[in-house]
Amino acid sequence: MFSKLKQIQEMRKKARELKDLLSNEKVYGSALGGKVQIEMTANQEIEKVIVDPSLLSVDQKEKLEEGIKDAFKNALKEIQHIMAKKVQSGELKMPEF
């Protein structure tokens, strides 16, 4: 029983370390030629959304929605790339269960 508790504590510790490591990494996603930009941490926390004023009209609503979605997808791809590089370099170790 104590070994299970110790395992859980170790997993929590590794999760906190992973969160701290990834919170220092910034990623950027953009779409529509840079008219929509998203800044995120590698923990997938959105820090900033920038939208070109030309997209802020009613007739641009669908274009803006697609742009936000695409910028977010691009930022997530960047997060996956960062995590893969960290795993390959040994800087990021995935928890063992």
CYANA upper distance limits for C-alpha pairs under 8 A (distance plus 0.5 A):
  1 MET  CA      5 LEU  CA      7.00
  2 PHE  CA      6 LYS  CA      6.59
  3 SER  CA      7 GLN  CA      6.63
  4 LYS  CA      8 ILE  CA      6.72
  5 LEU  CA      9 GLN  CA      6.68
  6 LYS  CA     10 GLU  CA      6.61
  7 GLN  CA     11 MET  CA      6.65
  8 ILE  CA     12 ARG  CA      6.69
  9 GLN  CA     13 LYS  CA      6.66
 10 GLU  CA     14 LYS  CA      6.70
 11 MET  CA     15 ALA  CA      6.56
 11 MET  CA     95 PRO  CA      7.15
 12 ARG  CA     16 ARG  CA      6.70
 13 LYS  CA     17 GLU  CA      6.75
 14 LYS  CA     18 LEU  CA      6.52
 14 LYS  CA     95 PRO  CA      7.49
 15 ALA  CA     19 LYS  CA      6.59
 16 ARG  CA     20 ASP  CA      6.61
 17 GLU  CA     21 LEU  CA      6.58
 18 LEU  CA     22 LEU  CA      6.61
 18 LEU  CA     92 LEU  CA      7.87
 19 LYS  CA     23 SER  CA      6.45
 19 LYS  CA     43 ASN  CA      7.02
 20 ASP  CA     24 ASN  CA      7.30
 21 LEU  CA     25 GLU  CA      7.88
 22 LEU  CA     41 THR  CA      7.38
 22 LEU  CA     42 ALA  CA      5.43
 22 LEU  CA     43 ASN  CA      6.09
 23 SER  CA     41 THR  CA      5.91
 23 SER  CA     42 ALA  CA      6.34
 23 SER  CA     43 ASN  CA      6.14
 24 ASN  CA     41 THR  CA      7.41
 24 ASN  CA     42 ALA  CA      8.06
 25 GLU  CA     41 THR  CA      6.07
 25 GLU  CA     42 ALA  CA      5.92
 26 LYS  CA     39 GLU  CA      7.42
 26 LYS  CA     40 MET  CA      6.22
 26 LYS  CA     41 THR  CA      5.06
 26 LYS  CA     42 ALA  CA      6.58
 27 VAL  CA     39 GLU  CA      6.33
 27 VAL  CA     40 MET  CA      5.79
 27 VAL  CA     41 THR  CA      6.48
 27 VAL  CA     42 ALA  CA      7.03
 27 VAL  CA     75 ALA  CA      6.42
 27 VAL  CA     78 GLU  CA      6.81
 27 VAL  CA     79 ILE  CA      7.15
 28 TYR  CA     37 GLN  CA      7.53
 28 TYR  CA     38 ILE  CA      6.10
 28 TYR  CA     39 GLU  CA      5.13
 28 TYR  CA     40 MET  CA      6.82
 28 TYR  CA     74 ASN  CA      8.14
 28 TYR  CA     75 ALA  CA      5.76
 28 TYR  CA     78 GLU  CA      8.02
 29 GLY  CA     37 GLN  CA      6.18
 29 GLY  CA     38 ILE  CA      5.63
 29 GLY  CA     39 GLU  CA      7.13
 29 GLY  CA     70 ASP  CA      8.46
 29 GLY  CA     71 ALA  CA      5.04
 29 GLY  CA     72 PHE  CA      6.47
 29 GLY  CA     73 LYS  CA      7.83
 29 GLY  CA     74 ASN  CA      5.30
 29 GLY  CA     75 ALA  CA      4.63
 29 GLY  CA     76 LEU  CA      8.36
 29 GLY  CA     78 GLU  CA      8.32
 30 SER  CA     34 GLY  CA      5.81
 30 SER  CA     35 LYS  CA      7.86
 30 SER  CA     36 VAL  CA      5.97
 30 SER  CA     37 GLN  CA      4.78
 30 SER  CA     38 ILE  CA      6.74
 30 SER  CA     67 GLY  CA      8.35
 30 SER  CA     70 ASP  CA      7.78
 30 SER  CA     71 ALA  CA      4.80
 30 SER  CA     72 PHE  CA      8.11
 30 SER  CA     74 ASN  CA      7.24
 30 SER  CA     75 ALA  CA      8.12
 31 ALA  CA     35 LYS  CA      6.89
 31 ALA  CA     36 VAL  CA      5.80
 31 ALA  CA     37 GLN  CA      7.12
 31 ALA  CA     67 GLY  CA      5.83
 31 ALA  CA     68 ILE  CA      7.79
 31 ALA  CA     70 ASP  CA      6.42
 31 ALA  CA     71 ALA  CA      5.48
 32 LEU  CA     36 VAL  CA      6.81
 32 LEU  CA     67 GLY  CA      6.51
 35 LYS  CA     50 ILE  CA      8.16
 35 LYS  CA     51 VAL  CA      6.31
 35 LYS  CA     52 ASP  CA      5.41
 35 LYS  CA     55 LEU  CA      8.39
 36 VAL  CA     49 VAL  CA      7.92
 36 VAL  CA     50 ILE  CA      6.23
 36 VAL  CA     51 VAL  CA      5.22
 36 VAL  CA     52 ASP  CA      6.92
 36 VAL  CA     64 LEU  CA      8.20
 36 VAL  CA     67 GLY  CA      6.50
 36 VAL  CA     68 ILE  CA      6.78
 36 VAL  CA     71 ALA  CA      7.16
 37 GLN  CA     49 VAL  CA      6.25
 37 GLN  CA     50 ILE  CA      5.53
 37 GLN  CA     51 VAL  CA      7.09
 37 GLN  CA     68 ILE  CA      8.14
 37 GLN  CA     71 ALA  CA      6.64
 38 ILE  CA     46 ILE  CA      7.63
 38 ILE  CA     47 GLU  CA      8.18
 38 ILE  CA     48 LYS  CA      6.23
 38 ILE  CA     49 VAL  CA      5.10
 38 ILE  CA     50 ILE  CA      6.91
 38 ILE  CA     68 ILE  CA      8.35
 38 ILE  CA     71 ALA  CA      6.68
 38 ILE  CA     72 PHE  CA      7.06
 38 ILE  CA     75 ALA  CA      7.69
 39 GLU  CA     46 ILE  CA      6.57
 39 GLU  CA     47 GLU  CA      6.04
 39 GLU  CA     48 LYS  CA      5.50
 39 GLU  CA     49 VAL  CA      6.97
 39 GLU  CA     75 ALA  CA      8.12
 40 MET  CA     44 GLN  CA      6.43
 40 MET  CA     45 GLU  CA      5.86
 40 MET  CA     46 ILE  CA      4.83
 40 MET  CA     47 GLU  CA      5.74
 40 MET  CA     48 LYS  CA      7.49
 40 MET  CA     75 ALA  CA      7.67
 41 THR  CA     45 GLU  CA      5.84
 41 THR  CA     46 ILE  CA      7.18
 41 THR  CA     47 GLU  CA      7.70
 42 ALA  CA     79 ILE  CA      5.82
 42 ALA  CA     82 ILE  CA      8.37
 44 GLN  CA     76 LEU  CA      7.95
 44 GLN  CA     79 ILE  CA      8.31
 51 VAL  CA     55 LEU  CA      7.54
 51 VAL  CA     56 LEU  CA      8.41
 52 ASP  CA     56 LEU  CA      7.98
 55 LEU  CA     60 GLN  CA      5.86
 55 LEU  CA     61 LYS  CA      7.76
 55 LEU  CA     63 LYS  CA      8.01
 55 LEU  CA     64 LEU  CA      6.49
 56 LEU  CA     60 GLN  CA      7.06
 56 LEU  CA     61 LYS  CA      7.75
 56 LEU  CA     64 LEU  CA      8.21
 57 SER  CA     61 LYS  CA      7.16
 60 GLN  CA     64 LEU  CA      6.55
 61 LYS  CA     65 GLU  CA      6.71
 62 GLU  CA     66 GLU  CA      6.69
 63 LYS  CA     67 GLY  CA      6.56
 64 LEU  CA     68 ILE  CA      6.68
 65 GLU  CA     69 LYS  CA      6.81
 66 GLU  CA     70 ASP  CA      6.56
 67 GLY  CA     71 ALA  CA      6.51
 68 ILE  CA     72 PHE  CA      6.62
 69 LYS  CA     73 LYS  CA      6.76
 70 ASP  CA     74 ASN  CA      6.68
 71 ALA  CA     75 ALA  CA      6.75
 72 PHE  CA     76 LEU  CA      6.74
 73 LYS  CA     77 LYS  CA      6.78
 74 ASN  CA     78 GLU  CA      6.91
 75 ALA  CA     79 ILE  CA      6.86
 76 LEU  CA     80 GLN  CA      6.80
 77 LYS  CA     81 HIS  CA      6.72
 78 GLU  CA     82 ILE  CA      6.71
 79 ILE  CA     83 MET  CA      6.67
 80 GLN  CA     84 ALA  CA      6.60
 81 HIS  CA     85 LYS  CA      6.76
 82 ILE  CA     86 LYS  CA      6.73
 83 MET  CA     87 VAL  CA      6.65
 83 MET  CA     92 LEU  CA      8.02
 84 ALA  CA     88 GLN  CA      6.64
 85 LYS  CA     89 SER  CA      6.59
 86 LYS  CA     90 GLY  CA      6.62
 86 LYS  CA     91 GLU  CA      5.57
 86 LYS  CA     92 LEU  CA      5.55
 87 VAL  CA     91 GLU  CA      6.59
 87 VAL  CA     92 LEU  CA      5.20
 87 VAL  CA     93 LYS  CA      6.54
 87 VAL  CA     94 MET  CA      8.08
 88 GLN  CA     92 LEU  CA      8.43
